C-alpha cells in the first residue's frame, strides 16, 4: 500500500460514519480510529487523523499500527497559551519530515518550554525519522514564546516548530 493510498483511506474513513477501521494485507496492518471512537471511550480527541510512523510502507519488517494520539487535559500546556503576534519573531523550523517530540522520553521534561532562553546549538526537540531519533538544535538565540506543534505529532519539512523572540 502506497503512502497516497493510506492518505486516501484516512480521508474516506474520516468522511464515513465509522469509528474504527482495520485493514491487514500480509505484513502490513493499519488501524484508523476517528473522533467517534475516542468519544465512545470517554477520551479527548486531539487530532484530525492518525499518527503514522515514518517507516517505509514497503519494508520487509512488520508495520506498526496507526493510532490516534490521546492526551491528558492540558491546563498546564504552554503551547495552548494566548495567541502570539509573529511580528519580529524568529522561527525554528523542521529540518526533516518525521514525528516531533518535545522530550527525549515520555518520563523526561521537555527540552524547552515557553519562556526558556535558547542559544544557537541548544537542543530544542527530537524528530523521529525512519526509526532514527534526531536531536534538533536551535539555529537562533532568544526566548521561546510559542511551541507551534503538539508533542508526538507528524511534521513536515520546513514546518515552524517554535517561535523565538530574538535576544
Order of alpha helices (4+ residues) and beta strands (2+ residues): alpha-beta-beta-alpha-beta-beta-beta-beta-beta-beta-beta-beta
